[in-house]
């Protein structure tokens, strides 16, 4: 959970290799100075929810972030990603 006013200087956030993470950080919208978010190798469920082409997904919660990298790899190759 990210509360309003938390981590005001955070600009880059990398969350990688956390297959048990099934939901986006609650309150990520409060990270107003975040300019780069990298979500790699999280649960397939979460990566699917972050697909920008899905209307009911969670992508709209991170559109305020200038640079996004969202993806999953398998055997050293990217199987899906949304730059």
Buried (B, 14 or more C-beta within 10 A) or exposed (E): EBEEEEBEEEEEBEBEEEEEBEEBBEEBBBBEEBEEBBBBBBBEEBBEBBEBEEEEBBBEBBEEBEEBBBBBEEEEEEEEEBE
